[in-house]
Amino acid sequence: SRLAVGGFSAGGRTALNVALGEKEPVAAVLSLSGYMHESDLQRHLDAGPPFPAILLISAEHDLDYVAASAPAMARHIAGRGLRCEHVQVPGATHFYPAGAAIHDAPGPMTVLQAMAGFLERVL
């Protein structure tokens, strides 16, 4: 499958739930400032495949629970042997433009470039 789902905020949460909770056969998820509670994530991962590649994007000053959970979510997912990348938008709040610069990238990159590069690598 070369299908990817994604969304921002509640849409990012929905994209994660479609892929991990509903087990829709997607190849990739792009979750921009999305969130999944740790217990839900654990339950969905324990339920078994299929598992898509996941890109998590969060802002340095995102909603408190998003900023706190995104790095831990990425570590948890990757710790299960799944493909998961996380990038952060420095200095930004929950609402950031697609052209915003990001951290954790190999060189200067925007949110839009991070998403495009991720899709090129996984699809």
C-alpha positions in Angstrom: 0.0 0.0 0.0 1.2 3.5 -0.8 -1.6 5.1 1.2 -0.8 7.7 3.8 -3.1 9.4 6.3 -2.4 12.5 8.3 -3.8 15.4 10.2 -3.2 18.3 12.5 -4.1 18.3 16.2 -7.4 16.3 16.5 -6.8 15.2 12.9 -3.4 13.8 13.8 -5.0 11.9 16.7 -7.6 10.6 14.3 -4.9 9.5 11.8 -3.1 7.6 14.5 -6.4 5.9 15.6 -7.3 5.0 12.0 -4.0 3.3 11.5 -3.2 1.8 14.9 -6.6 1.4 16.4 -8.8 0.6 13.4 -5.9 -1.3 11.7 -6.7 0.3 8.3 -4.0 -0.8 5.9 -2.0 2.4 5.4 1.7 2.7 4.8 2.3 5.9 6.6 0.9 8.3 9.2 1.7 12.0 9.5 0.6 13.3 12.9 1.1 17.0 13.4 0.6 17.9 17.0 -1.5 14.8 17.4 -1.7 12.8 20.6 -2.5 9.3 21.8 -2.7 8.4 25.4 0.0 6.0 26.5 -2.5 3.3 27.5 -4.3 3.5 24.1 -1.0 3.4 22.3 0.1 0.3 24.3 -3.2 -1.5 23.6 -3.1 -0.8 19.9 0.6 -1.9 19.6 -0.2 -5.1 21.6 -3.0 -5.9 19.2 -0.4 -6.6 16.5 0.1 -5.5 12.9 -0.4 -3.9 10.5 1.9 -1.1 11.6 2.6 1.9 9.3 5.6 4.2 9.4 4.8 7.2 11.6 6.0 10.8 11.6 5.2 12.8 14.7 5.7 16.5 14.5 5.3 18.7 17.6 6.1 22.3 18.6 8.4 23.3 21.4 5.6 25.2 23.1 2.7 23.0 21.9 -0.2 22.1 24.1 1.3 20.8 27.3 0.2 17.2 26.8 1.4 17.1 23.2 4.8 18.7 23.9 5.3 16.2 26.8 4.1 13.1 25.1 5.4 13.3 21.5 9.0 12.4 22.2 7.9 9.6 24.6 5.5 8.3 22.0 8.2 8.2 19.4 10.6 6.4 21.7 7.8 3.9 22.7 6.9 3.1 19.1 10.5 2.9 17.9 11.3 0.7 20.9 8.8 -1.8 19.6 10.9 -2.0 16.4 8.6 0.1 14.3 9.5 3.0 12.1 8.8 6.2 13.8 10.4 9.6 13.4 9.8 12.7 15.6 10.7 16.3 14.7 10.1 19.5 16.7 9.3 23.0 15.6 11.4 25.2 17.8 9.9 28.3 19.5 6.4 27.6 18.0 3.1 27.1 19.8 0.4 24.6 18.8 -0.3 26.6 15.6 2.8 26.6 13.3 3.1 27.2 9.5 4.2 24.5 7.1 7.2 26.7 6.3 8.4 26.7 9.9 12.0 25.4 10.5 12.3 22.2 12.5 14.8 20.6 14.9 16.1 17.1 14.7 16.7 17.3 10.9 19.9 16.7 9.0 20.4 20.3 8.0 17.9 23.2 7.5 14.4 21.9 6.9 10.8 23.0 7.1 7.8 21.1 8.4 6.6 20.7 4.8 10.0 19.4 3.7 10.1 16.9 6.6 6.7 15.5 5.6 7.7 15.2 1.9 11.0 13.6 2.8 9.3 11.1 5.1 6.8 10.1 2.5 9.6 9.7 -0.1 11.5 7.4 2.3 8.5 5.2 3.4 6.2 5.0 0.4 
